[in-house]
């Protein structure tokens, strides 16, 4: 990719994000996101699941099944003009950007009426370049037997039903179709609800990720956890 082509792609992405922000009423959170790219520091855990390890899918509070996302699902789970709060609209906007890029394999958990109540993207090692470009190097390069889960989202109307842990557990198992044995996902260290959901889905802390951004330049460092560090990072003890 030449410099001009790369710059054109970057400008196009930012222009698209700006249009979505105006159209969806998320200018403020979009601006905050841009400012974080000027100066910010964050710490996340990379959690890993071994698909060959024994695991029982946790039960949600309502019956759900998992299937690939189809076009008709988008208006039900990612509609940017739905009557929801700004925070949820911002979360939807980010997933729409990922959907528009057309990478990964989006799956939805649906209830008994086939209403999508959870969405998450699965990426295989064959998409390392696309993942690196879209997420600005936030994730480690996947080995041939690894997959990545990202973009988890539960609409507010479906929250509190333990859908995330059940849906994530089932979506992770789809990675075996890609030839993967291990599945990774990353969660901010302060997001205790998501960390609990990931652990219930069979994921265990495995990697420390530190992200530092200064004047638009981001450095991401990954460090494998020692056994003692894994136990320290676990949210669900015992």
C-alpha positions in Angstrom: 0.0 0.0 0.0 1.5 3.4 -1.0 1.5 6.4 1.2 -1.2 8.2 -0.8 -3.4 5.1 -0.8 -3.0 4.7 2.9 -3.8 8.3 3.6 -6.8 8.2 1.4 -8.1 5.2 3.3 -7.5 6.9 6.6 -9.3 10.0 5.5 -12.2 8.0 4.1 -12.6 6.1 7.4 -12.5 9.4 9.5 -15.0 11.0 7.1 -17.3 8.0 7.4 -17.0 8.1 11.2 -17.8 11.8 11.2 -20.9 11.3 9.0 -22.1 8.6 11.3 -21.5 10.7 14.4 -23.6 13.6 13.0 -26.4 11.3 11.7 -26.7 9.3 14.9 -26.3 12.1 17.4 -23.0 10.8 18.9 -20.8 13.8 18.2 -19.7 14.2 21.8 -18.6 10.5 22.5 -16.9 10.5 19.0 -15.0 13.7 19.9 -13.9 12.1 23.2 -12.7 9.0 21.3 -10.6 11.2 19.0 -9.1 13.1 22.0 -8.1 9.8 23.6 -6.0 9.2 20.5 -4.1 12.4 21.4 -3.1 11.2 24.9 -4.3 8.2 26.8 -3.2 5.1 28.7 -5.2 2.0 29.3 -4.7 -1.5 30.7 -6.6 -4.6 29.6 -6.6 -8.3 30.2 -6.3 -10.7 27.3 -8.4 -13.7 28.2 -7.9 -17.1 26.5 -10.1 -20.2 26.2 -8.8 -23.6 25.2 -11.6 -25.2 23.2 -10.4 -28.6 24.1 -10.7 -28.0 27.8 -13.9 -29.2 29.5 -16.5 -26.5 29.7 -20.2 -26.3 30.3 -22.0 -23.5 28.5 -23.6 -21.2 31.2 -27.3 -20.8 31.0 -28.8 -17.4 30.2 -32.0 -16.3 31.9 -33.9 -16.8 28.7 -33.5 -19.5 26.0 -31.0 -18.4 23.3 -29.4 -19.9 20.2 -26.5 -18.6 18.1 -26.3 -18.1 14.4 -24.5 -15.9 11.9 -25.8 -12.3 11.7 -27.9 -11.6 8.6 -28.8 -8.3 7.0 -32.3 -8.3 8.5 -30.8 -8.4 12.0 -29.0 -5.0 11.7 -32.1 -2.9 12.1 -33.0 -4.8 15.3 -29.7 -4.7 17.1 -27.6 -1.9 15.5 -30.1 0.7 14.3 -28.4 4.1 14.8 -31.8 5.9 14.9 -33.5 3.7 17.5 -34.8 5.4 20.6 -31.9 4.6 22.9 -29.6 6.7 25.0 -26.4 8.4 23.6 -24.1 5.8 25.3 -25.9 2.9 23.6 -26.1 4.7 20.3 -22.3 5.2 20.5 -21.7 1.5 21.1 -24.0 0.7 18.1 -22.1 3.2 15.9 -18.8 1.5 16.6 -20.2 -1.9 15.6 -21.7 -0.4 12.5 -18.2 0.8 11.5 -16.9 -2.7 11.9 -19.8 -4.1 9.9 -19.2 -1.6 7.1 -15.6 -2.6 6.9 -16.8 -6.2 6.1 -14.2 -8.1 8.1 -14.7 -10.9 10.6 -17.6 -13.2 11.1 -20.5 -11.6 13.1 -22.7 -13.9 15.1 -25.8 -13.1 17.0 -27.5 -14.7 20.0 -31.3 -14.8 19.4 -34.2 -15.4 21.7 -37.1 -17.7 21.1 -38.7 -15.2 18.7 -35.4 -15.0 16.7 -34.9 -11.5 18.0 -31.1 -10.7 18.1 -30.1 -9.8 21.7 -26.3 -10.1 21.5 -23.7 -9.7 18.7 -20.0 -10.5 18.5 -17.4 -10.8 15.8 -15.1 -13.8 15.3 -11.7 -13.4 13.6 -9.4 -16.0 12.4 -5.6 -15.9 11.7 -6.3 -15.4 8.0 -7.5 -11.9 8.9 -4.4 -10.7 10.8 -3.7 -7.9 8.4 -7.3 -6.6 8.4 -7.5 -6.8 12.2 -4.3 -4.9 12.6 -5.4 -2.2 10.3 -8.9 -1.7 11.6 -8.0 -1.9 15.3 -4.7 0.0 15.0 -2.6 -2.8 16.3 -4.6 -3.4 19.5 -4.5 -7.2 19.2 -1.5 -9.6 18.9 -0.9 -11.5 15.7 -3.0 -14.7 15.8 -1.2 -18.0 15.3 -2.8 -20.5 12.9 -4.6 -22.2 15.8 -5.9 -19.0 17.4 -9.0 -16.9 16.9 -10.2 -13.5 18.3 -13.6 -12.4 19.6 -14.3 -8.7 19.6 -17.1 -6.2 19.3 -19.4 -7.8 21.9 -22.6 -5.8 22.4 -25.9 -6.4 24.3 -28.7 -3.8 23.8 -29.9 -2.4 27.1 -33.3 -4.0 26.7 -31.6 -7.4 26.9 -29.1 -6.7 29.6 -29.2 -8.4 33.0 -30.2 -11.7 31.5 -26.7 -13.3 31.4 -26.9 -13.4 27.7 -23.3 -12.3 27.1 -21.6 -15.3 28.9 -23.9 -17.9 27.3 -23.7 -16.3 23.8 -20.0 -15.7 24.0 -19.4 -19.3 25.1 -21.3 -20.6 22.0 -19.8 -18.2 19.6 -16.3 -19.1 20.8 -16.9 -22.7 19.8 -17.5 -21.6 16.2 -13.7 -20.9 16.1 -13.1 -24.7 15.7 -14.6 -24.3 12.2 -11.6 -22.0 11.5 -9.1 -24.6 12.7 -8.6 -22.8 16.0 -8.0 -24.4 19.3 -7.5 -21.2 21.4 -9.8 -18.1 21.4 -8.7 -14.7 22.7 -10.7 -11.7 23.8 -9.7 -8.5 25.5 -11.4 -6.5 28.3 -10.5 -3.4 30.2 -9.3 -4.2 33.7 -12.0 -2.0 35.3 -14.9 -3.7 33.4 -15.7 -6.2 36.1 -19.1 -7.2 34.6 -17.5 -8.1 31.2 -14.6 -9.9 32.9 -17.1 -12.0 34.9 -19.0 -12.8 31.8 -15.9 -13.9 29.9 -14.8 -16.1 32.8 -18.2 -17.8 32.9 -17.8 -18.3 29.1 -14.7 -20.3 29.8 -12.1 -17.6 29.3 -9.1 -17.2 31.7 -6.8 -14.2 32.1 -3.6 -14.9 30.1 -2.1 -11.6 28.8 -1.6 -8.1 30.2 -2.1 -5.4 27.5 -0.9 -1.9 28.1 -1.8 0.8 25.5 -0.2 4.2 25.5 -1.1 7.0 23.1 0.7 10.3 22.8 0.0 12.8 20.0 -1.7 10.2 17.9 1.1 7.6 18.1 0.0 4.4 20.0 2.3 1.8 21.5 0.8 -1.5 22.6 2.7 -4.0 24.8 1.6 -7.5 25.5 3.0 -9.7 28.4 2.0 -13.3 29.1 0.9 -13.8 32.7 2.6 -16.1 35.1 0.4 -18.6 36.9 0.5 -16.3 40.0 -0.5 -13.3 37.9 -3.4 -15.3 36.3 -4.9 -16.0 39.8 -4.4 -12.4 40.8 -6.3 -11.2 37.7 -9.2 -13.6 37.9 -12.5 -12.0 39.0 -14.3 -15.3 39.8 -12.2 -16.9 42.5 -12.3 -20.6 43.3 
